């Protein structure tokens, strides 16, 4: 019996068990700073995989992912904040219904609520915006990010404005993060390898041909946008409970730029590409951080990211993984089969 004869779900489960064993070893033996970086890699991987569903598999080019992370972050924070801390932080606009029997929600339902609220925002903004194409869609989604960041700065009674929220309960650990990463990967994998996923890729490859086949592009664009927004909201909640302090400006142009670069460098339209991009660029960031601080050239890492993006686009536009990966070949094969059926 070869590995290819093993059911895909079982292979996925075995891979998860191996990874969690390695994470247990890392969490037990490595220092806290390295573990923090590993957790951050997982958080950015969730955000990049969710963006890949929209940009890589559906062919959109959204730049509003940081806005959904912001919505998820603030939602999970406000739900998990104890009532006593809300009073101390002077947040008068928070309704008392946000607190549970003990004055706050458990971590898991708070993360889910952040994802659901992000999905709801995606429905509202996606219905009109996804009718646009190309750079028009990119600019419109970028405008949505600016709107969310502006609201976060002005609603001082909820978000404390530019001062941000500090003393956030530290719930995010390596197990929470990678559990959500495997959930995200599994959901995206099941979507891609389904009729819904094949229709999404047909919309990506040729929207007019998809309409001729009876595929309604708006339906698939909006669904991928909403599902991607849910997991972006979850990643934002994990990020906030990892750093324990956030400000509205953290979910702005720099974060959007980082996630897009991670996706492009790793390889859009593949399962492994977003993770490779997120892990490699997060490792690069923290490797270059001492250099940036030593030289006093703040913004140096973003310059390196930009140069790396230019190099990738010129010499390997498909990314590090690209279509050469097994997952990429599978997806290309599915698309070709569908085209032959037409």
C-alpha positions in Angstrom: 0.0 0.0 0.0 1.6 3.3 -1.1 1.0 6.7 0.3 -1.1 7.7 -2.7 -3.6 4.9 -1.8 -4.1 6.4 1.6 -7.3 8.5 1.8 -6.5 12.2 1.6 -8.3 13.0 4.9 -6.2 10.4 6.6 -3.0 11.8 5.1 -4.1 15.3 6.3 -4.7 14.0 9.8 -1.3 12.2 10.0 0.4 15.3 8.8 -1.4 17.3 11.5 -0.3 14.8 14.2 3.4 15.0 13.1 3.3 18.8 13.0 1.7 19.0 16.5 4.3 16.6 17.9 7.1 18.8 16.5 5.3 21.9 17.9 5.2 20.2 21.3 8.9 19.6 21.1 9.5 23.2 20.0 7.3 24.6 22.7 9.1 22.6 25.4 12.7 23.1 24.3 12.9 26.5 22.6 13.0 29.9 24.3 9.9 32.1 24.4 11.1 34.5 21.7 11.5 31.7 19.1 8.1 30.3 20.1 6.6 33.7 19.6 8.1 33.9 16.1 6.7 30.4 15.3 3.2 31.5 16.5 3.5 34.6 14.4 4.3 32.5 11.4 1.1 30.5 12.0 -1.0 33.6 12.4 0.3 35.1 9.1 -0.1 31.7 7.4 -3.8 31.7 8.3 -4.2 35.3 6.9 -2.3 34.4 3.7 -4.1 31.1 3.1 -7.4 32.9 3.5 -6.3 35.6 1.0 -5.2 32.9 -1.4 -8.8 31.7 -1.6 -9.9 35.1 -2.9 -6.9 36.2 -4.9 -5.3 32.9 -5.9 -8.2 30.6 -6.7 -10.9 33.1 -7.6 -8.7 35.5 -9.5 -9.6 38.7 -7.6 -7.1 41.1 -6.3 -8.3 42.4 -3.0 -6.2 44.7 -0.8 -8.7 44.9 2.1 -7.6 41.9 4.0 -6.1 43.9 6.9 -9.5 45.5 7.4 -11.0 42.1 8.1 -8.2 41.2 10.5 -8.8 44.5 12.3 -12.6 43.7 12.7 -11.8 40.3 14.0 -9.1 41.6 16.4 -11.3 44.3 18.0 -14.3 42.0 18.2 -12.4 39.2 20.0 -10.7 41.7 22.3 -13.9 43.4 23.4 -15.6 40.1 24.0 -12.8 38.6 26.1 -12.0 41.8 28.1 -13.2 41.5 31.7 -15.8 44.1 32.8 -13.4 45.5 35.4 -10.8 46.2 32.8 -13.4 47.8 30.5 -14.3 50.2 33.3 -10.6 51.0 34.0 -10.0 51.7 30.3 -13.1 54.1 30.2 -14.9 52.5 27.3 -18.4 53.9 27.8 -19.9 52.9 24.4 -19.5 49.2 25.1 -22.9 47.6 25.7 -23.2 45.4 28.8 -24.4 42.5 26.6 -20.8 41.9 25.5 -20.1 40.3 28.8 -21.1 36.7 29.6 -21.9 35.4 33.1 -18.3 36.0 34.2 -18.1 39.4 32.5 -16.3 38.1 29.3 -16.6 35.4 26.6 -14.3 32.4 26.4 -11.5 32.6 23.8 -12.9 30.2 21.1 -16.4 31.7 20.7 -14.8 35.2 20.7 -12.6 34.2 17.8 -15.5 32.7 15.9 -17.6 35.9 16.6 -14.7 38.0 15.2 -14.7 35.8 12.1 -18.5 36.0 11.7 -18.5 39.8 12.0 -15.7 40.0 9.4 -17.8 37.8 7.1 -20.8 40.1 7.6 -18.7 43.1 6.7 -17.4 41.2 3.6 -21.0 40.7 2.5 -21.8 44.4 2.9 -18.7 45.6 1.1 -18.4 42.7 -1.4 -21.9 43.0 -2.9 -21.2 46.3 -4.6 -17.3 46.2 -4.8 -16.9 42.7 -6.4 -18.8 43.9 -9.5 -15.6 45.8 -10.3 -12.6 44.2 -11.9 -8.8 44.6 -11.9 -7.3 47.7 -10.4 -10.7 49.2 -9.8 -11.4 46.3 -7.3 -8.0 46.8 -5.7 -8.6 50.5 -5.1 -12.1 49.9 -3.8 -11.0 47.2 -1.3 -8.1 49.5 -0.2 -10.7 52.2 0.4 -12.6 49.8 2.6 -9.4 49.2 4.7 -9.0 53.0 5.1 -12.7 53.3 6.3 -12.2 50.6 8.9 -9.0 52.1 10.1 -10.6 55.5 10.3 -13.5 54.2 12.4 -11.1 52.4 14.7 -9.3 55.8 15.3 -12.4 57.8 15.8 -14.6 55.4 18.0 -12.7 56.2 21.2 -15.5 54.9 23.4 -15.0 51.4 21.8 -11.4 51.2 20.6 -9.7 54.0 22.6 -8.8 55.6 19.3 -5.1 56.0 18.3 -4.0 55.1 21.8 -5.1 51.5 21.2 -5.9 48.8 23.7 -3.3 47.4 26.0 -3.3 44.6 28.6 -5.2 42.2 26.2 -5.6 38.7 27.8 -2.9 36.5 26.5 -4.8 33.5 25.1 -3.0 32.8 21.8 -0.5 30.0 22.0 1.2 27.7 19.6 -1.6 25.0 19.8 -4.5 27.4 19.3 -2.7 29.0 16.3 -1.8 25.9 14.4 -5.2 24.2 15.2 -6.8 27.2 13.4 -4.2 26.9 10.6 -5.1 23.3 10.0 -8.8 24.1 10.0 -8.2 26.9 7.5 -6.1 24.6 5.2 -8.7 21.8 5.4 -11.6 24.1 4.6 -9.8 25.7 1.7 -8.6 22.3 0.4 -12.1 20.9 0.5 -13.5 23.9 -1.3 -10.8 23.8 -4.0 -11.4 20.1 -4.6 -15.1 20.4 -5.1 -17.5 21.5 -7.8 -17.6 24.9 -6.1 -13.8 25.2 -6.3 -13.7 24.2 -10.0 -16.3 26.8 -10.7 -14.2 29.4 -8.8 -11.1 28.5 -10.9 -13.2 28.7 -14.1 -14.2 32.2 -13.1 -10.5 33.0 -12.5 -9.4 31.6 -15.8 -12.1 33.0 -18.1 -15.1 34.8 -16.6 -17.0 35.0 -19.9 -16.5 31.3 -20.6 -17.7 30.6 -17.1 -20.9 32.5 -17.8 -21.5 30.6 -21.0 -21.3 27.4 -18.9 -24.0 28.7 -16.7 -21.7 29.8 -13.8 -22.8 33.0 -12.1 -19.4 34.7 -11.3 -20.8 37.0 -8.6 -21.9 34.1 -6.5 -18.5 32.5 -6.4 -16.6 35.7 -6.0 -18.8 36.8 -3.0 -18.6 33.3 -1.3 -14.8 33.2 -1.6 -14.6 36.8 -0.3 -16.8 36.0 2.7 -15.0 32.8 3.6 -11.6 34.4 3.3 -12.8 37.3 5.5 -13.9 34.8 8.2 -10.4 33.3 8.5 -8.8 36.8 8.2 -10.9 37.8 11.2 -9.8 34.8 13.2 -6.2 35.5 12.4 -6.7 39.1 13.5 -8.1 37.8 16.9 -5.1 35.5 17.3 -2.7 38.3 16.5 -4.2 40.6 19.0 -4.2 38.0 21.8 -0.6 37.2 21.0 0.8 40.8 21.0 -1.4 41.8 23.9 -1.5 45.4 22.6 -2.9 46.8 19.3 -3.5 50.1 17.7 -5.6 51.0 14.6 -2.5 51.8 12.5 -1.2 48.3 12.8 -4.0 47.1 10.5 -3.1 49.5 7.7 -1.0 49.6 4.5 2.1 47.9 5.9 0.2 44.8 7.0 -1.7 44.6 3.7 1.5 44.9 1.8 3.2 42.2 3.9 0.3 39.7 3.4 0.2 40.3 -0.3 4.0 39.9 -0.6 3.8 36.7 1.3 1.2 35.3 -1.0 3.0 36.4 -4.2 6.4 35.2 -3.1 5.0 31.8 -1.9 2.9 31.2 -4.9 -0.8 32.0 -5.5 -3.2 29.3 -6.4 -1.4 26.6 -4.5 -2.0 25.0 -1.0 1.6 25.2 0.2 2.6 28.5 -1.4 1.0 30.9 1.2 2.5 29.0 4.1 6.0 29.0 2.5 5.7 32.7 1.8 4.4 33.5 5.3 7.0 31.4 7.1 10.0 32.5 5.0 9.2 36.2 5.1 8.4 36.2 8.8 11.8 34.5 9.4 13.4 37.0 7.1 11.8 39.9 9.0 13.1 38.8 12.4 16.5 38.0 11.0 16.8 41.5 9.6 15.3 43.2 12.6 18.7 43.5 14.5 20.2 44.9 11.3 17.4 47.5 11.0 17.8 48.6 14.6 21.6 48.6 14.5 21.7 50.9 11.4 18.7 53.0 12.6 17.1 52.5 9.1 13.5 52.0 10.2 11.6 50.8 7.2 14.5 48.8 5.9 12.6 45.5 6.1 9.8 46.9 4.0 12.4 48.0 1.4 13.8 44.4 1.4 10.2 43.1 0.9 9.6 45.4 -2.0 12.9 44.5 -3.7 12.1 40.8 -3.2 8.6 41.3 -4.7 10.1 42.9 -7.8 12.7 40.1 -8.2 10.0 37.4 -7.8 7.7 39.1 -10.3 10.5 39.5 -12.9 12.2 36.0 -12.6 9.6 33.7 -11.1 6.1 35.3 -11.2 4.5 32.0 -10.1 6.3 32.3 -6.7 8.6 29.9 -4.9 6.1 27.0 -5.1 4.2 28.0 -8.1 2.7 25.4 -10.5 5.5 23.0 -9.9 4.1 21.8 -6.6 2.0 18.7 -6.5 -1.0 20.8 -5.3 -0.5 23.2 -8.2 -0.3 20.3 -10.7 -3.5 18.9 -9.3 -5.3 22.2 -9.6 -4.1 22.7 -13.2 -5.2 19.2 -14.0 -8.7 19.8 -12.6 -9.0 23.0 -14.7 -7.9 21.2 -17.9 -10.3 18.3 -17.3 -13.1 20.8 -16.9 -12.1 22.6 -20.1 -12.1 19.2 -22.0 -15.6 18.6 -20.6 -16.7 21.9 -22.2 
